[in-house]
């Protein structure tokens, strides 16, 4: 072409191509951007909106209060107290704040500084730093100026009598869920239902309730009325602990029940267990050993032999039996008695607990009838008690017995039983031959007093005839008055029962370790309580008559002296009948002012402090356990410590109920004992060194 320099066409064409390429590149880049925006905003929009929402919103759980647990007389055993939990939002934590917060938590809780710092720097929206923080620890933390910290009030359990009935009541975990005992067995009723609230961060980063979201208030748990009697429980606990220590034993078990209903009034284990501090005890001490542990019962099982002998007519009380001077060789195995007996009556053989007499009697009864009687008494099966963990024990069927099994079963070997099975068998005799299902919870009811669950006395079966009962009770009474259980005998009260001593089998071999027991009921002529006391591995004497019978006797004597037996029948009516529209006042004595105030405010009960609003509660009116209405105002007195006051005005106690007087003396740090019934007529110091007061009721008798 004319006018074009050589190579100019090619240059022009190359420029056009570059323009196309650049334009196409920009167009493709634009399409990629549009596509990415579409993917993020449309396809993944929900996800990123959720991420953004989580940056300024928190869903906080509002904990429900667990129901209150009462004893049979309406005394609170388990209530709630307020503790604090602290969480943190690492995204909201300023870099310079993290070391300060970590250092404060480390100082207050004695944990690793680096551990807290690592948590705070974790890239999460929320995590817990500490839960179950006391008011004192909250004050030490002083975290009000940190917007990234979330503080929540959380109800936790307060077991008001510490180790009393600790295993039976059970305990809860950090999330307030029942882990054992009544707390676990009835958790679905007691725990309630948590609520929630949505919190948003304002411009300063502080959490505030979100107005656009619904709030779900928590539903508090139902209240529980148990069959336990805290007074009887305390007496049993004290005497069992004393018995174990006196005998040099490893442990102890005791259970007491109303035989006509199956209501457990006390269930004790030693060593004890404080549910307020579950982490400080050995796991084995949290077991309810009365239902979880098995042992060979020894002579207490002779009840089965005696009952079967009378039921099937193979023996009469006057029948003569050769005791073989305490040693009898049967099929190459020796049957040995603790003392040599010659020819005695069958009744004397029971009273003196002769293994030889029982073995010979068992052979007359026969395998089928013996097995049937043992099963009817409830051995080899669960009693059906309403708390978890019960095991059935072991009672083999006759087809699995050896040639000597029947003889050995007749005096309590080759069978494994639980303490509650043994107690329940004797309770059946006390209950005219009827075996009852034991239980520890009477009713469950809501805040309005409406009963939503109820346990009622349940007859399992008629074990023996009333004619056999009328034969057995006088014999069992003679065991205490004349036989192996004389150490259980006390003045003015007829006790019926039986001792038991059995070697413990360890790794399949019998060793010189024993389970010493006494089981029985009283008063023999009109039984009100049946019970069992077992001492594990006593070192100072090992016979049940020497170490367990005295404990049973002391328990019975204290219950009689304190007129507990006299009032027992009057307190069978349901506590909840009187609670409709009302509330039971808790025992606030010895609690800190802050804890008492929190409890009363949560329950909506008005209160007034009569002294400084610091320290601990040392007196309150009305007394603990009083039924109050909405217009009741509680008067509270405080002291710097939870111990004794400098001076006690005894005149203040006159006219009170005995229980109120005992509670008041306890709030001052003093011990007491009761003589008589009704209201207080006189109080006197009877042991100046130990500060023990004796309280006399209007029907008081002579001093013991």
Buried (B, 14 or more C-beta within 10 A) or exposed (E): EEEEEEEEEEEEEEEEEEEEEEEEEEEEEEEEEEEEEEEEEEEEEEEEEEEEEBEBBBEBBBBBBBBBBBBBBBBBBBBBBBBBBBBBBBBBBEEEBBEEBBEBBBEBBEBEBEEBBEBBEEEEEBEEBBBEBBBEBBEBBEBEEBBBBBBBEBBBBBBBBEBBBBBBBBBBEEEBEBBBBBBBBBBEBBBBEBBBBBBBBEEEBEBEEBEEBEEBEBBBBBBBBBBBBBBBBBBBBBBBBBBBEBBEBBBBBBBBBBBBBBBBBBBBBBBBBBBBEBEEBEEEBBBBBBBBBBBBBBBBBBBBBBBBBBBBEBBEBEBEBEBBEBEBEBEEEEBEBBEEBEEBBBBBBBBBBBBBBBBBBBBBBBBEBBBBBBBBBBBBBBBBBBBBBBEBBEBBEBEEBEEBBBBBBBBBBBBBBBBBBBBBBBBBBBBBBBBBBBBBBBBBBBBEBEBEEEBEBEEBEBBBBEEBBEBBBBBBBBBBBEBBBBBBBBEEBBBBBBBBBBBBBEEEEEEEBBBBBBBBBBBBEEBBBBBBBBBBBBEEBBBBBBBBBBBBBBBBBBBBBBBBBEBBEEEEEBBBEEBEEBBBBBBBBBBBBBBBBBBBEBBEBEBEBEEEEEBBBBBBBBBBBBBBEEEBEBEBBBBEEBEBBEEBEBEEBEEBBBBBBBBBBBBBBBEBBBBBBEBBBBBEEEEEEEBBBBBBBEEBEEEE
